[in-house]
Amino acid sequence: MHCQLCESLELAFEARRSEYIEAMSLANYRISKRFAAYKNVEMERARTELEEHQSVCVLAGTAPAPTAALLRIAQREQLQGQPVGSAA
């Protein structure tokens, strides 16, 4: 059994995560860091909504929540895509 709201929120989170990763791509990131930051906020908002719902959803307790793993992947991809700054 799956909660339709959980599934909808998961799809929204995955869409926002994809948009964020695309915004962090090298070409887009150089053009507008503000756009990438906006996409990061939208991704975090979607993740928070999903986690808040899953904390009260009876059906969410029966299925594992992939949000933490997806967020770690997004953060790792973000770090890989950032230009390296100088140490000095």
C-alpha distance (Angstrom), angle and dihedral (degrees) to the residues before:
residue distance angle dihedral
M1 . . .
H2 3.78 . .
C3 3.76 130.4 .
Q4 3.80 110.8 -123.5
L5 3.79 91.3 -144.8
C6 3.82 90.4 53.4
E7 3.79 90.3 51.1
S8 3.80 91.6 47.1
L9 3.80 92.2 49.2
E10 3.81 91.0 46.9
L11 3.80 90.5 52.4
A12 3.80 90.2 48.4
F13 3.80 90.8 50.2
E14 3.80 92.5 48.5
A15 3.81 90.6 49.0
R16 3.81 91.5 50.1
R17 3.80 90.6 46.5
S18 3.79 90.8 52.3
E19 3.80 90.7 48.9
Y20 3.79 90.2 49.5
I21 3.79 93.1 49.8
E22 3.80 89.6 48.9
A23 3.82 90.4 49.8
M24 3.80 89.2 51.2
S25 3.79 91.8 54.4
L26 3.75 111.3 120.0
A27 3.83 97.2 -107.3
N28 3.81 95.9 47.5
Y29 3.79 94.7 40.3
R30 3.79 92.8 56.3
I31 3.80 91.2 51.0
S32 3.79 98.5 47.7
K33 3.77 127.0 6.4
R34 3.81 87.7 173.9
F35 3.81 90.4 61.4
A36 3.80 90.7 51.7
A37 3.81 90.3 48.4
Y38 3.81 90.2 50.9
K39 3.82 90.6 51.4
N40 3.81 89.4 48.9
V41 3.82 90.3 54.0
E42 3.80 90.7 48.8
M43 3.81 91.0 49.4
E44 3.81 91.7 49.4
R45 3.80 90.7 48.0
A46 3.80 91.2 52.6
R47 3.81 90.9 47.2
T48 3.81 91.3 50.2
E49 3.80 92.2 49.4
L50 3.79 90.5 50.8
E51 3.80 93.9 47.2
E52 3.82 92.1 46.7
H53 3.78 91.2 51.8
Q54 3.79 93.0 45.2
S55 3.80 90.3 52.3
V56 3.82 90.4 62.7
C57 3.81 101.3 27.8
V58 3.77 114.3 105.9
L59 3.81 92.8 -156.3
A60 3.81 94.2 48.0
G61 3.80 89.9 68.1
T62 3.80 90.1 67.6
A63 3.83 96.2 55.8
P64 3.80 127.0 54.6
A65 3.81 115.5 -109.8
P66 3.81 111.2 -124.9
T67 3.81 95.5 -167.3
A68 3.81 96.9 97.9
A69 3.80 92.6 50.9
L70 3.80 92.1 45.5
L71 3.78 91.4 49.3
R72 3.82 91.4 51.4
I73 3.81 89.3 51.4
A74 3.81 91.2 49.9
Q75 3.80 91.8 48.9
R76 3.82 91.9 48.2
E77 3.81 90.7 49.7
Q78 3.79 89.5 47.9
L79 3.78 91.9 53.8
Q80 3.79 91.8 47.5
G81 3.79 91.8 51.4
Q82 3.81 97.8 49.5
P83 3.78 118.7 99.7
V84 3.79 114.3 -113.0
G85 3.81 114.1 -110.2
S86 3.76 126.3 -146.3
A87 3.79 119.7 -93.9
A88 3.80 93.6 -137.3
